[in-house]
């Protein structure tokens, strides 16, 4: 299906983002992931919890695999109220709500404990609320693990190995700058088009987390996976403020509570999926490399200083880096 046809389909299918059917409030949720993905499974959990808590008076209908368009198209549909909910990467959301770009900064989180102390604490709630001014209400963060490079023709052991390579990135200025600093050529491509782009040599590699690398079957083409874990960009579950304002206070409570529960469930699913994905791709012959991260950290450090002329953003960066960890591992 070409892009024009997909856009037309998205608009027609999403014509009613939230409505009633036999006295049931129905909210449409669209995203780009495979139905076997842990994030999709968490959304199914969310839908079931909404159904149970509402006594079947509220329903979440889920459309996976870019049925209603790409992440960017889904966000645009949310803004005009033609789609109820979506899940997007914070890296894509930064094009709509600029403060989210700090979550795409390489090595912004010291470890998993630090990441969840930030995302599930006051800073994370503030960031979710920031999206409202762009007609997007953040409900929760989903774990998207750590993103690492995978390539077709040679492994990435040091930053210098990226020189001259065309690397697919998300539609994110932060991701683009990161790849450029490492000597690569950043090439934004829609997720649904990436397998073919790798196959045909449009790009030499990409970067993503283990479950996405596995479920997308990109490992069939890219046989080197280097776990440099440069970013821990989370996913964000969003609801259109147009739709949110149309819900009753009770329906909002059901939805938020279900989202919070699904986020905790999704972290467990993610941990299992990551372990299984790495096992599966290695069993298929993919070479998994665990490079020294220090050279990557050093080469990407200048990215932080570029935000000194944006006081609000730089202040957020400083708060995140100074955030105290909580007791225990929250994953």
C-alpha positions as CSV (number, residue, x, y, z in Angstrom):
1,X,0.0,0.0,0.0
2,X,1.5,3.4,-0.9
3,X,1.6,6.3,1.5
4,X,-1.3,8.1,-0.1
5,X,-3.5,5.1,0.0
6,X,-2.5,4.5,3.6
7,X,-3.3,8.1,4.6
8,X,-6.7,7.9,3.0
9,X,-7.4,4.6,4.8
10,X,-6.3,6.1,8.1
11,X,-8.6,9.0,7.8
12,X,-11.5,6.9,6.8
13,X,-11.0,4.3,9.5
14,X,-10.3,6.8,12.2
15,X,-13.2,9.1,11.3
16,X,-14.7,8.4,14.8
17,X,-12.0,8.2,17.4
18,X,-14.4,7.9,20.4
19,X,-18.1,7.2,20.2
20,X,-20.8,5.0,21.7
21,X,-22.1,1.7,20.5
22,X,-25.1,0.2,22.4
23,X,-24.3,2.6,25.3
24,X,-20.6,1.5,25.3
25,X,-18.0,4.2,25.1
26,X,-15.5,3.1,22.4
27,X,-12.0,4.6,22.1
28,X,-9.7,3.7,19.1
29,X,-6.1,3.0,19.8
30,X,-3.7,2.6,16.9
31,X,0.1,1.9,16.8
32,X,2.7,0.5,14.5
33,X,3.9,-2.6,16.3
34,X,3.4,-6.3,15.6
35,X,0.6,-8.0,17.6
36,X,3.2,-10.2,19.3
37,X,5.1,-7.3,20.6
38,X,5.1,-6.8,24.4
39,X,3.8,-3.3,24.0
40,X,0.8,-4.5,22.1
41,X,0.2,-7.2,24.7
42,X,0.3,-4.5,27.4
43,X,-2.3,-2.6,25.5
44,X,-4.5,-5.7,25.3
45,X,-4.1,-5.9,29.1
46,X,-5.1,-2.2,29.3
47,X,-8.2,-2.8,27.2
48,X,-9.2,-5.8,29.3
49,X,-8.8,-3.8,32.5
50,X,-10.9,-1.0,31.1
51,X,-13.6,-3.4,30.1
52,X,-13.6,-5.0,33.6
53,X,-13.4,-1.8,35.6
54,X,-16.2,-0.2,33.6
55,X,-18.5,-3.2,33.8
56,X,-18.3,-3.4,30.0
57,X,-19.5,0.2,29.5
58,X,-16.2,1.3,28.0
59,X,-14.1,-0.4,25.3
60,X,-10.7,0.1,23.8
61,X,-10.4,-1.1,20.2
62,X,-6.8,-1.7,19.1
63,X,-5.4,-1.4,15.6
64,X,-1.7,-2.6,15.4
65,X,0.8,-2.8,12.6
66,X,0.3,0.7,11.2
67,X,-3.2,-0.1,10.1
68,X,-4.1,3.6,10.7
69,X,-0.8,5.1,9.6
70,X,2.7,5.7,10.8
71,X,3.6,7.0,14.3
72,X,3.7,10.6,13.0
73,X,0.3,10.2,11.2
74,X,-1.2,8.7,14.3
75,X,-0.1,11.7,16.3
76,X,-1.6,14.1,13.8
77,X,-4.9,12.2,13.9
78,X,-4.8,12.5,17.7
79,X,-4.3,16.2,17.5
80,X,-7.5,16.7,15.5
81,X,-9.4,14.2,17.5
82,X,-9.8,11.7,14.6
83,X,-8.0,9.0,16.6
84,X,-8.4,8.3,20.3
85,X,-5.1,6.9,21.5
86,X,-1.7,5.8,20.2
87,X,1.7,4.7,21.4
88,X,4.8,6.5,20.0
89,X,8.4,6.6,20.8
90,X,9.5,9.7,22.7
91,X,11.9,10.2,19.9
92,X,9.0,10.8,17.5
93,X,7.0,12.8,20.1
94,X,9.8,15.3,20.3
95,X,8.8,16.7,16.9
96,X,5.5,17.7,18.5
97,X,6.5,18.4,22.1
98,X,10.1,19.6,22.2
99,X,11.0,18.8,25.8
100,X,10.7,15.1,25.0
101,X,14.0,15.3,23.1
102,X,15.9,15.0,26.3
103,X,14.8,11.4,26.6
104,X,16.6,10.7,23.3
105,X,19.9,11.9,24.5
106,X,22.5,9.2,24.6
107,X,23.4,7.8,28.0
108,X,21.0,10.3,29.8
109,X,20.1,7.4,32.1
110,X,22.9,5.8,34.3
111,X,21.0,2.5,34.5
112,X,17.6,1.0,34.6
113,X,17.0,2.0,38.2
114,X,17.8,5.6,37.4
115,X,15.5,5.5,34.3
116,X,12.5,4.4,36.2
117,X,13.1,6.7,39.1
118,X,12.9,9.5,36.5
119,X,10.0,8.2,34.4
120,X,7.8,7.1,37.2
121,X,8.6,10.0,39.5
122,X,7.7,13.7,39.5
123,X,9.8,14.5,36.4
124,X,8.1,11.8,34.3
125,X,4.6,13.0,35.3
126,X,5.6,16.6,34.5
127,X,6.7,15.5,31.0
128,X,3.5,13.5,30.4
129,X,1.5,16.6,31.3
130,X,3.6,18.8,29.0
131,X,2.1,17.2,26.0
132,X,-1.4,18.6,26.7
133,X,-0.5,22.0,25.2
134,X,-0.1,20.1,21.9
135,X,-3.5,18.4,22.3
136,X,-1.9,15.2,23.5
137,X,-2.3,13.8,27.0
138,X,0.4,11.5,28.3
139,X,-1.0,8.5,30.2
140,X,2.2,6.5,31.0
141,X,5.6,5.4,29.8
142,X,6.3,1.9,28.4
143,X,9.7,0.3,28.5
144,X,11.4,0.2,25.1
145,X,14.7,-1.0,26.5
146,X,18.0,0.2,25.2
147,X,18.6,0.9,21.5
148,X,21.7,-0.4,19.9
149,X,23.2,-0.6,16.3
150,X,22.6,-3.4,13.9
151,X,24.3,-3.6,10.5
152,X,24.5,-5.7,7.4
153,X,28.2,-5.8,6.3
154,X,30.4,-5.2,9.3
155,X,30.1,-5.1,13.1
156,X,30.1,-1.9,15.2
157,X,32.8,-2.4,17.8
158,X,34.0,1.2,18.1
159,X,32.4,4.5,17.1
160,X,34.8,4.7,14.2
161,X,33.1,1.6,12.7
162,X,30.1,3.8,11.9
163,X,32.0,6.2,9.7
164,X,30.4,6.4,6.2
165,X,27.5,4.1,7.0
166,X,23.9,5.0,6.2
167,X,22.0,4.4,9.4
168,X,18.2,4.5,9.7
169,X,17.0,6.7,12.5
170,X,13.6,7.7,13.7
171,X,12.2,11.1,12.6
172,X,14.1,12.7,15.5
173,X,16.6,15.6,15.3
174,X,18.3,14.2,18.4
175,X,18.8,10.8,16.9
176,X,20.1,12.4,13.7
177,X,22.7,14.4,15.6
178,X,23.8,11.4,17.5
179,X,24.5,9.3,14.4
180,X,26.2,12.3,12.7
181,X,28.5,12.8,15.7
182,X,29.5,9.2,15.4
183,X,30.4,9.6,11.8
184,X,27.4,7.9,10.2
185,X,24.9,9.3,7.8
186,X,21.5,9.5,9.5
187,X,18.6,8.4,7.2
188,X,15.0,8.7,8.6
189,X,12.8,5.9,7.3
190,X,9.4,4.8,8.4
191,X,9.5,1.6,10.5
192,X,7.2,-0.3,8.1
193,X,9.6,0.4,5.2
194,X,12.9,-0.4,7.0
195,X,13.1,-4.2,6.1
196,X,13.0,-3.4,2.4
197,X,15.4,-0.5,2.8
198,X,17.9,-2.8,4.5
199,X,17.4,-5.5,1.9
200,X,17.9,-3.2,-1.0
201,X,20.9,-1.3,0.5
202,X,19.1,2.0,0.9
203,X,20.6,1.9,4.4
204,X,23.5,-0.1,5.9
205,X,22.0,-0.5,9.3
206,X,19.7,0.8,11.9
207,X,19.3,1.0,15.7
208,X,16.7,-0.4,18.0
209,X,16.0,-2.7,21.0
210,X,16.3,-6.5,20.9
211,X,12.5,-7.3,20.8
212,X,12.0,-4.9,17.8
213,X,15.1,-6.2,16.1
214,X,13.8,-9.8,16.4
215,X,10.0,-9.3,15.7
216,X,10.6,-7.1,12.7
217,X,12.8,-9.9,11.3
218,X,15.5,-7.3,10.5
219,X,18.0,-9.9,11.8
220,X,17.4,-11.8,8.5
221,X,19.2,-9.0,6.7
222,X,21.4,-7.3,9.4
223,X,23.6,-10.0,10.8
224,X,25.6,-7.9,13.3
225,X,24.0,-6.6,16.5
226,X,26.2,-4.4,18.7
227,X,24.9,-3.8,22.2
228,X,26.4,-0.4,22.8
229,X,23.0,0.6,24.3
230,X,23.3,4.3,23.4
231,X,19.8,5.4,24.4
232,X,16.9,4.2,26.6
233,X,14.2,6.1,24.8
234,X,10.8,5.1,26.3
235,X,7.5,4.7,24.5
236,X,4.7,7.0,25.5
237,X,1.0,6.1,25.6
238,X,-1.1,9.1,24.6
239,X,-4.7,10.0,24.4
240,X,-6.1,12.9,22.3
241,X,-7.2,15.8,24.5
242,X,-10.2,16.1,22.2
243,X,-11.2,12.6,23.2
244,X,-10.1,12.9,26.8
245,X,-12.3,16.0,27.3
246,X,-15.2,14.0,25.9
247,X,-14.9,11.3,28.5
248,X,-16.7,11.4,31.9
249,X,-14.6,11.8,35.0
250,X,-15.2,8.2,35.9
251,X,-14.1,7.1,32.4
252,X,-10.9,9.1,32.7
253,X,-10.2,7.4,36.0
254,X,-10.8,3.9,34.5
255,X,-8.5,4.7,31.6
256,X,-5.6,6.2,33.7
257,X,-5.7,3.4,36.2
258,X,-5.7,0.8,33.5
259,X,-2.7,2.6,31.8
260,X,-0.8,2.6,35.1
261,X,-1.4,-1.1,35.6
262,X,-0.5,-1.9,32.0
263,X,2.8,-0.1,32.4
264,X,3.9,-2.3,35.3
265,X,2.8,-5.4,33.4
266,X,4.6,-4.3,30.3
267,X,7.9,-4.0,32.1
268,X,7.7,-7.7,33.0
269,X,6.8,-8.6,29.5
270,X,9.7,-6.5,28.2
271,X,12.3,-8.2,30.3
272,X,11.1,-11.6,29.1
273,X,11.0,-10.5,25.5
274,X,14.5,-9.0,25.6
275,X,16.0,-12.2,26.9
276,X,14.1,-14.3,24.3
277,X,14.9,-12.0,21.4
278,X,18.6,-12.2,22.0
279,X,18.5,-15.9,22.3
280,X,16.5,-16.3,19.1
281,X,18.7,-14.1,16.9
282,X,21.9,-15.7,18.2
283,X,20.4,-19.1,17.5
284,X,19.8,-17.9,13.9
285,X,23.5,-17.0,13.5
286,X,23.4,-13.3,14.3
287,X,26.7,-12.1,15.7
288,X,26.0,-10.2,19.0
289,X,28.8,-7.9,20.0
290,X,29.1,-6.2,23.4
291,X,31.5,-3.3,22.8
292,X,33.1,-1.1,25.4
293,X,30.6,1.8,25.9
294,X,33.1,4.3,27.1
295,X,34.3,5.5,23.7
296,X,30.6,6.0,22.6
297,X,29.9,8.0,25.8
298,X,32.9,10.2,25.3
299,X,32.2,10.9,21.6
300,X,28.5,11.8,22.3
301,X,29.1,14.0,25.4
302,X,29.1,17.2,23.4
303,X,25.4,16.8,22.6
304,X,24.5,17.9,26.1
305,X,26.3,21.3,25.8
306,X,24.3,22.1,22.6
307,X,21.3,22.7,24.8
308,X,22.8,25.4,27.1
309,X,21.1,28.0,24.9
310,X,17.7,26.4,25.7
311,X,17.5,27.1,29.5
312,X,14.2,25.1,30.0
313,X,15.6,22.0,28.2
314,X,19.0,22.2,29.8
315,X,17.4,22.5,33.3
316,X,15.4,19.4,32.6
317,X,18.6,17.6,31.5
318,X,20.3,18.6,34.7
319,X,17.3,17.5,36.8
320,X,17.3,14.1,35.1
321,X,21.0,13.5,35.5
322,X,20.8,14.5,39.2
323,X,17.7,12.4,40.0
324,X,18.3,10.1,42.9
325,X,17.7,6.4,42.3
326,X,15.1,4.5,44.3
327,X,15.8,1.4,46.4
328,X,15.8,-1.8,44.3
329,X,15.5,-2.5,40.6
330,X,12.2,-1.4,39.3
331,X,12.3,-3.4,36.1
